[in-house]
Every structure is written in C-alpha cells, then in structure tokens.
Amino acid sequence: MQELLAWLLPADLPLWAALTLIATACLTSAMTAALGIGGGVLLLAVLSMLLPPAAVIPLHGLVQLGSNANRAVFTAKHIHWPSLYWFIPGVVLGALLASLLLVELPSWLLQLSIASFILILCWGPPVPQFATRALGTFVTGTLTTLLSHFVGATGPLVAAFIKQQQQGQRQTTVATFSAAMTLQHAPKVLVYSVAGFVFSEWLALALAMILAGVLGTKLGLKVLNKTSDQRFAQMFNILLTLLALRLIWQALSS
C-alpha cells in the first residue's frame, strides 16, 4: 500500500490533497460539459491552493489536455471542423512565441485584458462575421495560446469567441471549444518539458484526475442534452461574466 501511495503521490503531497484534486477534476469536467465553461478556472484555483506554484500551470495544462480530449471525443459529431483548420496554425504560432519568450508578463495587465475581452464578447455588440472567420480564428488561436502559457486559464476567452462564432448553438459550442482547448493545451506540455518541468513525478496523479474527468464529462453531457440553446446561452454568459469579474478582482488586488 505504501509503495502504491508513493507512486501515486508526488513528494510532500498528502493523500487528502490528492483525493481532493481527483474529486475536483470530476466536478470541473462535469461543469464544463454541462455549462460549456468554468471548470478549467475552478480547477486552476484549487491547484493553486494545494500545489507548489511551479507545478500549478504545467499540471493544469496536462489535466486539461486529457479532460478536453475526452470531451471532444464524446462530442466529435458536433465539432465545427472548419474553425479548427484555422485555429491550429494559431496554436502552433502562439506556442512557438511562448517558447521563445517565456518571460513573466504583468499578471494584472493580462487579467484585465482577458476580462475586458470576455465582457465585450458577452455583452457588447455582435462581433462582425469576418472577425469570426478564418483570420479572426487564427488570431484568436495565436493570442490565447501565447497567453495561456503565462496565466494558465484562457479558456473563458476562447469560449466567448467560439460562442459568438457558433451563434450560441450549445452542442456545437461545447464540442468545438473542447477540441480547440485540446489543441491549445497540447503544446503547453511540450513547452514546459523543454523548460525543465519533470512531468513524470506528477504523471500518476494526472492520470487519476483525467480518468475522474471522464466520469464527470459523461454526467455533464447528460445535463447539456436536456438544456435548450436559449437557456444554455443565458447560463453561459452569466458564468463567463462571473469569471471576468473574478479576473478583474484578482488584477485590482495585486
């Protein structure tokens, strides 16, 4: 038993903390599958409370990669693939820029910028159609991938953009967002590996969290299938607004 725990738990992480993280992974996956957004930010907050600062964003990226990938598989028939064709080159460029920069940008500036864009996308005038097509998708993929390496959770900004692009259709929004975030988190793992983060020490815990996320995703999708597009859009905007206000509060507090 001791050997199993030693394999599952990274050094100095108590069992109760590991179990809390696994349960949180299940809950946050269900939340994102049902509401479209929010789980990644909540998971990041819990990780920040329980893990060493240097492990938070790399582990968050690895777990979110698995969580979004399984959600994308479950909802593959609803993915809007043309959007991803232009998102992918943006992800590659954003990851390349992040690997070259790897500097500490002012967190308050990033938080206020992301929050402002989220609020504009939720409550401002509709984004012009050309901005949600090829070039706009490429720019969004580039900027959000770059920012995600420094602030961890740019999911709300990607989600707000995709919601506008998919005109609030709940299943297409959730499916396309899941696929986009899978693509965005994948290079993050590579970038942090090159930077020296030892993922092998956290791999067992990450796998346990990802498997818990599969259960959460299945439960959340059952809720999503029973929700109307109108109801989903209302809940989606409210949740995104709360996340934006949280970012503003964090920025002002710092």
SVG drawing of the C-alpha trace seen along z (x, -y; Angstrom):
<svg xmlns="http://www.w3.org/2000/svg" viewBox="-35 -47 50 49">
<polyline fill="none" stroke="black" stroke-width="0.4" points="0.0,0.0 2.8,-2.4 4.5,-1.6 1.3,-2.4 0.8,-5.7 4.4,-6.6 3.9,-6.0 0.6,-7.9 1.6,-10.9 4.3,-13.4 6.7,-14.2 5.2,-16.1 1.6,-15.9 -0.7,-14.4 -3.3,-11.8 -6.2,-14.1 -4.9,-16.7 -4.6,-14.1 -8.1,-12.8 -9.4,-16.4 -7.8,-17.1 -9.2,-13.9 -12.7,-14.8 -12.3,-18.3 -11.3,-17.0 -14.5,-15.0 -16.6,-18.0 -15.0,-20.5 -15.3,-18.2 -19.0,-17.8 -19.3,-21.6 -17.6,-22.3 -19.6,-19.6 -22.9,-20.9 -22.3,-24.7 -19.7,-25.0 -17.1,-26.8 -15.8,-27.3 -14.3,-24.0 -10.8,-24.9 -10.7,-28.1 -12.1,-26.3 -9.6,-23.6 -6.8,-26.1 -7.9,-27.8 -7.9,-24.5 -4.5,-23.6 -3.2,-26.9 -4.2,-26.3 -2.8,-22.7 0.3,-22.6 3.7,-24.3 3.5,-27.4 5.9,-25.9 3.7,-22.8 0.3,-24.6 0.2,-25.7 2.1,-22.6 -0.1,-20.1 -3.2,-22.2 -2.3,-22.0 -1.7,-18.2 -5.0,-17.5 -7.0,-19.9 -5.4,-18.3 -6.9,-14.9 -10.2,-16.4 -10.8,-18.4 -9.7,-15.5 -12.2,-13.1 -14.9,-15.6 -14.0,-16.3 -14.2,-12.5 -17.6,-12.2 -19.0,-15.2 -17.0,-14.7 -20.1,-14.7 -20.9,-18.3 -17.4,-19.8 -17.3,-22.6 -14.1,-21.4 -13.6,-24.4 -13.0,-26.5 -10.2,-24.2 -8.4,-24.3 -7.5,-28.0 -7.2,-27.6 -4.4,-25.0 -1.9,-27.3 -2.6,-29.9 -1.9,-27.4 1.4,-26.5 2.5,-30.1 1.4,-31.0 3.3,-28.1 6.4,-29.0 6.2,-32.6 5.7,-31.3 8.7,-29.0 10.9,-31.9 9.6,-34.5 9.0,-32.5 9.0,-35.8 6.9,-37.0 4.4,-39.5 2.5,-41.7 -0.3,-39.4 -2.7,-42.3 -2.4,-43.5 -3.1,-40.1 -6.1,-39.6 -7.7,-42.9 -7.2,-42.5 -8.7,-39.0 -11.6,-40.1 -12.3,-43.1 -12.4,-41.0 -14.7,-38.4 -17.2,-41.1 -17.2,-42.7 -17.8,-39.3 -20.7,-38.5 -22.5,-41.8 -21.2,-44.1 -22.5,-44.3 -22.2,-41.1 -18.8,-40.5 -18.7,-41.2 -18.9,-38.0 -15.5,-38.5 -13.9,-38.6 -15.1,-35.1 -14.0,-33.6 -10.5,-32.4 -8.3,-35.4 -10.1,-36.0 -9.9,-32.4 -6.2,-32.3 -5.5,-35.5 -7.6,-34.1 -5.7,-30.8 -2.3,-32.6 -3.0,-35.1 -4.9,-32.8 -2.2,-30.1 0.5,-32.6 -1.4,-34.0 -2.2,-30.5 1.4,-29.8 1.6,-32.7 -1.8,-32.8 -2.9,-29.2 -6.6,-29.5 -7.6,-31.5 -10.5,-29.1 -13.2,-31.7 -11.8,-34.0 -11.7,-31.1 -15.2,-30.0 -16.6,-33.5 -15.2,-33.7 -16.5,-30.3 -19.9,-31.0 -20.1,-34.1 -18.8,-32.1 -21.2,-29.2 -24.1,-31.6 -24.9,-30.1 -25.7,-26.5 -24.9,-24.7 -23.7,-21.3 -21.5,-22.8 -20.1,-25.4 -19.1,-22.8 -17.7,-20.4 -15.7,-22.9 -14.4,-24.6 -13.3,-21.2 -11.4,-20.4 -9.8,-23.9 -8.7,-23.7 -7.2,-20.2 -5.1,-21.7 -4.1,-24.6 -3.0,-22.6 -1.0,-20.0 2.0,-22.3 2.0,-23.7 3.1,-20.3 5.9,-20.3 7.0,-23.8 7.2,-23.2 9.0,-19.9 11.7,-21.7 11.8,-24.4 12.7,-21.7 9.4,-20.7 9.5,-17.0 6.1,-15.7 7.0,-12.1 6.7,-13.0 3.1,-14.1 2.0,-11.6 0.1,-9.1 -1.9,-11.9 -2.6,-13.5 -3.9,-10.2 -6.1,-9.7 -7.5,-13.2 -8.1,-12.6 -9.9,-9.3 -12.1,-11.1 -12.8,-13.7 -14.2,-11.1 -16.9,-10.3 -17.6,-14.0 -17.8,-14.6 -20.4,-11.8 -22.6,-13.2 -22.3,-16.8 -23.2,-15.9 -26.4,-14.3 -27.3,-17.7 -26.3,-19.5 -28.6,-17.3 -31.6,-18.3 -30.8,-22.1 -32.2,-24.4 -29.9,-26.6 -31.6,-29.7 -31.1,-28.5 -27.5,-27.4 -26.7,-30.9 -28.1,-32.7 -26.1,-30.4 -23.0,-30.6 -23.0,-34.5 -23.6,-34.7 -20.9,-32.3 -18.4,-34.0 -19.3,-37.3 -18.6,-36.0 -15.2,-34.6 -14.4,-38.0 -15.3,-39.8 -13.0,-37.3 -10.1,-38.2 -10.8,-42.0 -10.8,-41.4 -7.5,-39.5 -5.9,-42.2 -7.0,-45.0 -6.0,-43.0 -2.5,-42.6"/>
</svg>
